[in-house]
């Protein structure tokens, strides 16, 4: 659902029927022969249609974490599906911009309540849907937005069938039900050892009264800085600008509507396949290797794309066919390197560096940082493209250089290091972060 909502907005915002009904000014600029290529889609309302989802997800994720702890996973999933379905109805039936934005906000609340891992598959499906419905006039865009109700309905129905986890039940002090569910899941009554582990873990979690205050301690600084930096850098690679607005981007460089949507499908396929590469290689070659290799590949492709557009794409011309094909190839190379590195590892590394006492609070900071900067990029990209023109790609390339330096100097390798051994094996041995592990200084503080 999250991936679908990321991918669908770019395709819908490039459809003429949608633009003519809600953004007639953008529609007029798009079809003026001498209108500036880079500024056709520069409209704050159009960008808000995409970005409002992420601001809503940021706020609702904090509420969802409390609801999940207090009332369990099932109720949280049911709430997510209700928000998704309400947002789908408003979007697909929209008659004005307010309905569009409110619908996207409700979808964002659903995202905040039900983050998923299969984002790349959702983006790929959205790109295919955009391509298939683009020639259904005048309501193809309504079908594209409305089909988001399919996974939302699946989640809703599944939430009534799925069992609560033993951990969730025990966490909410439903001890008898938790033990019974554990026995049912394992298919045996011999679960005493695992039951005691869950009881101990829940008790330890309850003893952490102020996880956010613990997160502000000096000894938590390395994990917190790295978690937030990974999320900021993930967005400033430029990936979401490309995935949000892929059809718009390809139309800017001269592809017609069908061709631009097909190009977005191709990048979606590359995105999915490259994520599999990360799963296979991450524990073999290590996190730092994948991140640094990707920095090199992303830097080359961003500079190359920017160079091609700077030389060949003026305000009113179209790219030659051969040059446009090269841009698509370079975009695919960029997407592939992101998908096996900064995409999945931006979430993996924070999850394996925070100790148990601060993991929930730390991960909340990571998620909120991601949503904030996703909103910033989604809201600003089309305006940045209008003002910076081809320089937008050099802007992201400069950030990639900063990212590479961060990995080289400040990001330790965490491959095969157990969480309870991170302090001794990683932080105390790192040239910079070891100064934050001074126990005597921590006691004085």
Secondary structure as GFF3:
##gff-version 3
##sequence-region A 1 445
A	DSSP	alpha_helix	2	12	.	.	.	ID=ss1
A	DSSP	alpha_helix	16	22	.	.	.	ID=ss2
A	DSSP	alpha_helix	24	31	.	.	.	ID=ss3
A	DSSP	three_ten_helix	37	39	.	.	.	ID=ss4
A	DSSP	alpha_helix	44	71	.	.	.	ID=ss5
A	DSSP	alpha_helix	73	92	.	.	.	ID=ss6
A	DSSP	alpha_helix	97	113	.	.	.	ID=ss7
A	DSSP	alpha_helix	119	133	.	.	.	ID=ss8
A	DSSP	alpha_helix	140	146	.	.	.	ID=ss9
A	DSSP	alpha_helix	148	161	.	.	.	ID=ss10
A	DSSP	alpha_helix	166	171	.	.	.	ID=ss11
A	DSSP	alpha_helix	175	186	.	.	.	ID=ss12
A	DSSP	alpha_helix	192	207	.	.	.	ID=ss13
A	DSSP	alpha_helix	211	215	.	.	.	ID=ss14
A	DSSP	three_ten_helix	218	220	.	.	.	ID=ss15
A	DSSP	alpha_helix	221	236	.	.	.	ID=ss16
A	DSSP	alpha_helix	239	244	.	.	.	ID=ss17
A	DSSP	alpha_helix	246	252	.	.	.	ID=ss18
A	DSSP	alpha_helix	257	285	.	.	.	ID=ss19
A	DSSP	alpha_helix	287	312	.	.	.	ID=ss20
A	DSSP	alpha_helix	321	339	.	.	.	ID=ss21
A	DSSP	alpha_helix	342	353	.	.	.	ID=ss22
A	DSSP	three_ten_helix	356	358	.	.	.	ID=ss23
A	DSSP	alpha_helix	359	388	.	.	.	ID=ss24
A	DSSP	alpha_helix	391	410	.	.	.	ID=ss25
A	DSSP	three_ten_helix	419	421	.	.	.	ID=ss26
A	DSSP	alpha_helix	422	425	.	.	.	ID=ss27
A	DSSP	three_ten_helix	427	429	.	.	.	ID=ss28
A	DSSP	three_ten_helix	433	437	.	.	.	ID=ss29
A	DSSP	alpha_helix	439	444	.	.	.	ID=ss30
###
